[in-house]
Amino acid sequence: MRIAFFSYEYPPETGGGGIGTYLAQMVYHLPKFGHSPVVFCATVKQEPFWENEYVYRLPASDWGTFNRELPKHFNKIQDENKFDVVEATDFRAGGIEIRYQFPKLPFVVRAHTANYLIDIFLFEKLAGLPRLRFIIGALRRFSLPTFPILPNENGYLIEKEIIETCTSLLSPSKALGDMYYKIGWRKEYEYVPFFYEPQQNILNILPRKKAKGEINIVFYGRLEIRKGVLEIAKAIPVLLKRHPQLNFYFYGQPANSPKHGFNMQQYLEKKLSKYLSNVFFKGAFQATNLVEVLCQGDIFIFPSRFDSFGIACCEAMAAGKAVIGSRSGGMAEIIEDGISGLLVDPNNATQIVDKISLLVKNQRLIYKMGENGRKRILNEYTAAKNIPLLINAYTRAIEKNNSSPFIKSKTLETSYL
């Protein structure tokens, strides 16, 4: 099967987040199963080029430009060797113009989490003392307070359009597929989990040799509200009072914080200023340094308010580390609570304290859950087990499209995200 993938993001040049990591796995594994993927992604260079036989980069400075420029590049390659199916992203509607300009093509959308949902989970409602401080600050500036507003779907109609009009929506978790049903964007979806096959250098990671009984707790990912870093910060003072041997490491690019003028790292450093002898902010890291990050920790924590799947969770589990994840989103479908890891409710610093304390007091659990987590990843999320599920979903999309092809009935008048 010949499959086209559309994404502004693809490592290393234009990002190595969740979408990029997923597509890199596709490029690596699909040819082993006899399929031919081509990823259409972006470059900052002025001319398009083939990075290798599976990756085509076209000039684009952002997702909107990528969407607008994509059809003319895709058309040329499609004419030379036609694709059986194409896969777009819900996030920023990556590939929407192909749906409009090539309506006869089977058009699959892979759910990663639309920007609309991300912004909802980034939303921080002001209440209590923070709200009062916000009001007083505004009045001191002789202005009326303007409170944060929950995102309105009217600003994200292009994402809604791509989800509603695609041939098939594939979700890596039931939680994300159900979320689209809940907000009224899509009733039916197919549950097709991502697969994750760790490289041997990750599987070779051994339990860390602790110095003086120290235990390292690591978070890695984007430092943003949605990822649960504020809840970790709330838990740290309580945990260090109980267990002064703990160290906390934060790896990731800082996003916005609740305080204007401060990015998230600056905000957390100020909030945790009394504890910086045990709290370390390491900044963004390259995918090539992942093994180094995984070797740093004993316990890895990802208390996201919502994650579509949880690739970072899979990476830490494959490395044999004890993992604490969130009950909200895909992690709850990966981790067997109390067996291959631990789960906490989102927005719950108290549960973070309790789960980390449990592992500190019974350190055999750290190793046991690490072993079980690695087994879980190697048994359930292999390419051999999950690529056939994906190909079967593509086949159903092709059959569905042949029986009821897309007919464009309107032009969506909106600016690109």
Secondary structure, DSSP 8 states (H G I E B T S, - for coil): -EEEEE-S--TTTT--SHHHHHHHHHHHHGGGGT-EEEEEEEESSSS-EEEETTEEEEE-SSHHHHHHHHHHHHHHHHHHS--SEEEEESGGGTTHHHHHH-TTS-EEEE-S--HHHHHHHH-----HHHHHHHHHHHHHTTS---------GGGGHHHHHHHHHSSEEEESSHHHHHHHHHHTS-S--EE--------HHHHT------STT-EEEEEES-BSGGGTHHHHHHHHHHHHHH-TTEEEEEES-B-B-SSTT-BHHHHHHHHTGGGTTTEEEEE---GGGHHHHHHH-SEEEE--S-BSS-HHHHHHHHTT-EEEEESSBTHHHH--BTTTBEEE-TT-HHHHHHHHHHHHH-THHHHHHHHHHHHHHHHHS-HHHHHHHHHHHHHHHHHHHHHS-------------
